[in-house]
Amino acid sequence: MRLFGVGTGSVTTIGHPASTTATASVPPHPSAPIPVQGPGIGSCLRVDLGETGIRTFPLILGGAEFGWNADADAAHRILDRYAEFGGNAVHTADSFAAGRSEYIIGRWLASRGNREDIVLCARVGGHPDHVGLGAVNLVRAVEDSLTRLGVAHIDVLYLDGTIDDGSALEDTLATAEWLVETGKVRVIGAFGFSPERLVEARILASAGYPRIEVLDEPYNLVRRTGFEGDLRLVAAAQGLAVTPSHALEHGFLSGRHRSKQALQGVRGVQLRSNINRRGIKVLRALDLIAQEAQAPVAAVAIAWLLAQRTVTAPIVNAFAAEQVDELMQGAGVSLGRGQIADLTRAAS
């Protein structure tokens, strides 16, 4: 297993010595849940989550596949694998599989007894029972998420700004302040907020409302226009920790999907939109640098993201434990300036 290397386009072999390929085989998982023993090999690799005082592994494990493409057993194997490599931050949302993702993560936390070791991030505002960020819906959404997760508090609460329910931002932040004061939430984050809305939030913060300190915006090599520009400038000016989701663009940047044939369902639609001249050009650039770095294509795509200004810790998703091995290598691949420029140019 090649992980956590330093130097231009290099990685260092540590950890599982029996594995010599980029994607290691997954060890047999016990039938009964057993907590991972001892520190993970990346347990000392931590970054500051902006100015929150929270320190996380440079990759946050997302639960978007849990309850959809990964059942509870598969999800628990994924979470175990992430923790074995020293990962300590998990992200979910009340809209993922109508709340089943939260329930699955909650059962994992309870069975492993590791709640205090995990930075738990949750997004609310998209569940059909509590749509939007109005005061009543926000409180109910958080209470329901806490119940499904089986925890007393959420470390980072992302407010879903993609649904316009007419709620005033002032009312939303006032409610968020109550959630923080009652100990149900530690830090406020935002998802899908425009630059103008973030500026408005900071003005309100200067009047005593809680600050938004973390930002999730979908961002990767083939999805750049939404973040690059005013949003990145505002994030930098406000000192926000950026934790971009869709780091691999629904799996396209893993390099496994290069033909539109045999792609079906919702995932097929998502992938087909990038299988075009530009997308293939990006994959070829990734192939070349992955060969130079002796790392998986997915790891190189994540390394490019980590090299971008203001990005703190991308949110990565997996629906099989073996995929975690590739994803975690993204935190250890150090790209040179020329390699970063080549990837950026290919994606332009």
Secondary structure, DSSP 4 states (H G I P E B T S, - for coil): -B-S--STTB--B-S-TT--SSSPPPPPPPSS--PPPS--TTTT--EE-TTSS-EE-SSEEE-TTBTTTB-HHHHHHHHHHHHHTT--EEEEETTGGGGHHHHHHHHHHHHHT-GGG-EEEEEES-STTS-S--HHHHHHHHHHHHHHHT-S-EEEEEEE-SS-----HHHHHHHHHHHHHTTSEEEEEEES--HHHHHHHHHHHHTTSPPEEEEE---BTTB-TTTTTHHHHHHHHHTPEE--S-TTTTTGGGT----STT--HHHHHHHHTT-SHHHHHHHHHHHHHHHHHTS-HHHHHHHHHHTSTTB---EEE-SSHHHHHHHHGGGT-B--HHHHHHHHHHT-
